[in-house]
Amino acid sequence: MTRRSRDSRAQGGRYLLVLVVMLAINFFLPRLMPGDPFLYLSVEDGTVSVVFSQQQIDHYKAYYGLDKPLHVQFGGYLLGLLRGDLGYSIYYNTSVTEMIFTRLPWTLFIVISSLVVSSVVGTALGAISAWHRDGMLDRILYAVMIVLSEIPSFLLGVLFLFIFAAQLKWFPLSGGRTVFATYGSVGTALGDILHHATLPVATLAVSRVGGFYLLSRNSMLTVITKDYIRTARAKGIGRRAVIIRHALKNALPPVVARIFMSLGGLFGGAVLVENVFAYPGVGRLMREAVGNRDYVLLQGIFLTITVMVLLMNWLADIVYRKLDPRVAR
């Protein structure tokens, strides 16, 4: 067995161990919340009503298997996952898989869009800042990016909502598309969706651009001190060509790895941002599931996010090895 095969198996084992641990956390964490789903199903305006009798609550707990010991419930949960069954939502009485895949495209759209914008803008500004190191432009960009990096995404969302939606009325206050709207063409429908997604995407992008800027700047500062950069400049190659062909190309591997690894943090930010803008994604669905103590739905959402984060980390490792052969060796 080659060293690369051993490393691949060891890495696969680590990812499998993380997945097993996260499955346990996904299962037990919702059950640590106070109350139970059937009590919260009977709550109206903060007051417990008599919609369900104790006999009915006992019946539903038995129906969903919530009257069994936790280890028995966990075993049933794992068996369901092996069959590809995420279960049925307690509150909505709908397939969890169907609910998640209905909301997931909305979240993926704003997450991927913001990731593209923040990575491109942050990398470009970082390269420019590094090339003008210690100059006025570098100092201004550095100060601005440090400030943006410290502002929470939900606070940025509230500011954008207040300024651009409530005051200037440039964008809608909430939602993913206009309610009850009829579209004459696909282009009109897409334009409406993009109009509603602009502020959530901008919020996530601005909250993440500072990280890409700092990483790109530091990587570029390391690269531009190399001998081949000085040689390229001595040959009379233009500044733009030196930056793009030589410096930026060799400074990109850590930035590319950061793009994949940022997905997990962006999902976390999307949970907050979607609730600020009432955007119909997985983050808003998660808040509804928490409010209703819907254990089954929460398990499905947590598992979906966990699998996507692990997948992105795995892809980041593969891409980083391809871009930088020294890591593979």
Phi, psi and omega in degrees: 000128181286164180296322180297321179294319178296319179296320180295319179293318179297319179294318177299321178296322179294318179295321179294319178296317178298319180297317180296316179298317181292327176299318179295317179294317179301326182281312188277331184300312179300329183282353175276349179289146178293151179085184177217165185301326187279333172292318182285338173292340184259013183261129176228119180057035176082001181244132180287123179264182184250039179295320179248133171277167179298326178295318178294320179298316177299322180295315181291324177297319178293322181296318181270001178076016182279355177271355181272160176302153185299323182292329176289319177298319180295320177298318177296324178296315179295320178297321177296320179296322178297331177272358182078023183250115177272358177091187180244138178298133180291319185280314185269346180054044181226154178303128180297319179301315180296318181295317182293316182287344172283322183270334187301318179303325179296315180292316179300324181297311182286328180291310181293319179299314180293326178294318178297313182296311184293322181290317180293310181294314181297317180294316180296314180293324178295320178295317179296317181296319180294322181293331178253041184306134179068006175274176182297318180298317179299317182293319180294311179300317181298315181295316181297316183292324177297317179296313180298325182293337184267353181270124179298149183297323182292328178290320174300319179299317179296318179296314179297320180296318181291316186282306190271338180257308184283316184274302183278339178059035178280332185227160179294155180284329185200172174090171179257343176197166183291130182292135178062019180282146174245129186254135180278342181205168178295323179298321178294317179296316180295320178298320179294318179295317179295323179298318179287332184273350186301310182293315175301318179295316180297321180298311180294321181294314181295323180291340183251347186296328181297321180296317178292323178299310182296319179294316179295318180297313181295320179294319179294321179298327177288319185288319187289353175269357183286158183295322184292335176289316178296323178295316180298320179290324180293332179284355179087014177294139183299156183300315182298318180294321179296318181294311187282310187283325187251304186288304185295322180301319182275348178266355187284328186310310178294331179291317179297318177299321180295326180301312180291319184285344179283348185299320180298314178295325178292324176297319177297318177293326180295328178302316181285316184295320180298326179283330175295317184261007183051043182277136191278055181253193182293326179298317178292323177297323178297318178298319178297320180294321178295315180298328181264002182054042182274090185302315186295317180292319177299317178302316181295319180293313179300318180296318179300313180295319179300312181297319181292321179294315178297320179297317179294322177296320178295316177295323178298319179295318180295313182295319181297321178293324179291321182283330182234094182302337180297327178293317179298320180289000000 
